[in-house]
Amino acid sequence: MERGFTVWFTGLSCSGKTTVSRQVAEELRKRGLKVEILDGDVVRTNLSKGLGFSKEDRDINIKRIGFVCKLLSRNGVVAIGAAISPYREVRDYNRREIGDFVEVYCKCPLEVCIERDVKGLYKKALAGEIPNYTGVSDPYEEPLDPEVVLETDKEEERESVAKVVRKLEELRYVQPAEAVSYSEEEEETIKQRLTDLGYL
Amino acid sequence: MAERVLIFGLDCAPPDLVFDRWRGDLKNLGRLMEQGIYGELESTIPPITVPAWTSMMTGKSPGTLGFYGFRNRADYSYDAMVFANSQYVREDTVWDILSRKRKRSVVIGMPQTYPPKPLNGCLITSFLTPNTTCQYTYPPELKGEVEGLVGEYMLDVENFRTDEKDRLLRQIYEMTERRFKVAKHLMAAKPWDFFIVVEIGLDRIHHGFWKFFDKDHRKYQPGSKYEGVMRDYYLYLDHQVGEMLSMAGSDTAIMVVSDHGAKRMEGGICINEWLMDKGYLTLEERPREVVPLSTVKIDWDRTTAWGEGGYYCRLFLNVKGREPRGTIERSRYGEVRDRLKRELEGLTDENGNHIGTRVFKPEEIYPVVKGIAPDLIVYFGDLRWRSVGSVGIGSVHTFENDTGPDDANHSQHGIFIMKAPGMKARGKSSGLHIMDVAPTVLKLLGLQVPEDMEGKAIEG
């Protein structure tokens, strides 16, 4: 069985979590891995339906996502969590619970996120129509030591994806895409060398 | 527990030279021995660079790793051999495990790391790399950093089986100097929790200069200008180790290890000549000169077994339904193999003296046997005699190596020295095995030892 693990994307709304996580998932599937994305917005329509945005409800939501990630990970699946997950404590709780946990911080200045405002929610939050909105009327606690920091306002999307995948390779969760092996020429060179050295 | 672990890998260092003969001269290694524990480190069967170093770094036996030497049979055809490069290492190394725990490693000169795989840290491959035009580092940009520092990085000497001893000696020193210069640079410039540098120069100097210092060697020449070469190089290595030790903090655990030891070589047993004499191997035509077995036509229909040369012998049986032109009925496999084992164990030297050959069956020495293992693994004269694979020699015994001058053979036990923060134990330890090193590193760093590691953490 392949080794499962969790990649946890955290960051403000519109910081690029969903976009990058989907592409990372696609890349990992290409490498033959089983991947499941748990996107915060989607989870709130089923697994966490009915939960609000108080700190308590947010923590429950993140722990639920973390719990599913843990189950998937221990069964050889790559679980990708993509949720604002604004509180450090509960993110760290998930890290401890899951163990094989890679935190990806989508770092993007609030003003850029507001400008992007894909769902028009920043506008409403700024107008006071949505309470407890992260970055506007609710805090976001930056990760202190994430495995990867993506500066999604400065990087191309593909750069961000490559950064995550490279880190997963370095952390030995994922094998490099191109199987590195001797080319025929290299094989011949090393055979000759070992022959010269007297090994063969 | 230690904050960091620093390992010096001295390829081929034997216990008697380090622990006894030159202990008083090796100030730094001697001090480590005084301040910690030391003992003989039992190597893998076979005690060869590949698979020994990888067994050490994975805590797994060659059977589990599925490779038994530099080249291994890819299938049961007669000529498909593949190099056991990094792609064949499918078990977790120490740095794989540490990478997942976000700990950083610096790995220099470890065999079977080419082509380099990513890791959390940096890696320079070993002498088993085609050449320095290849990508021999991870990350790739490290290559420029290395070459900016030392010019051409030397993965190995050009040829250690040579009579040009001055050139060989010069190359060994140049190579070692550059490697340690890079090691010291990386030690200071990169963050690390685990650092290992493997120096192959010691193995090369043993093979090239053993006969000059060992008075019991058949070819010992008294008063040679090379008599002190080996001792000098040991002192030089000790000095290099000392410089790196002075850079390591007191929170660093130190180990000095070798993958196997060395002993003088008495001569060679020409395995295929022996097999031919006994009627186990038939050539279509006997060669008139000394040539590798792979270059002559074998009459497979009249062949029971063939052997490979090296520091030990790999013997393969020609089995019906397994090899393309097998001759041994499967039902007789055990019987034939046992007979060969008995006869090999009875081998004598050229004067008829019993030499104490040891013969192993893979399934009896490994918990599992993956890949294609030799049918028998043979230590001629308990490794005092090399296996010579060439044919055309015309005798079973030879004192001229078919692959060039070589004075030393490998021995079963290497060295282990450990000093760790808070460690109370002192003195000589026994029962240490090469597979114990990986679990010991993990334990020192406060990590859990995976259950499938076959070694056990060495208590300090």
Interface residues (C-beta under 8 A of the other chain):
Chain A: D100 E147 R166 E169 E170 L171 R172 Y173 Q175 P176 A179 V180 S181 Y182 E186 E187 T189 I190 K191 R193 L194 T195 D196 L197 G198 Y199 L200
Chain B: F70 R71 F83 N85 S86 Q87 D92 D96 I97 S99 R100 R102 P115 P116 K117 P118 L119 N120 L128 T129 P130 N131 C134 D156 E158 N159 F160 R161 G310 N401 T403 G404 D406
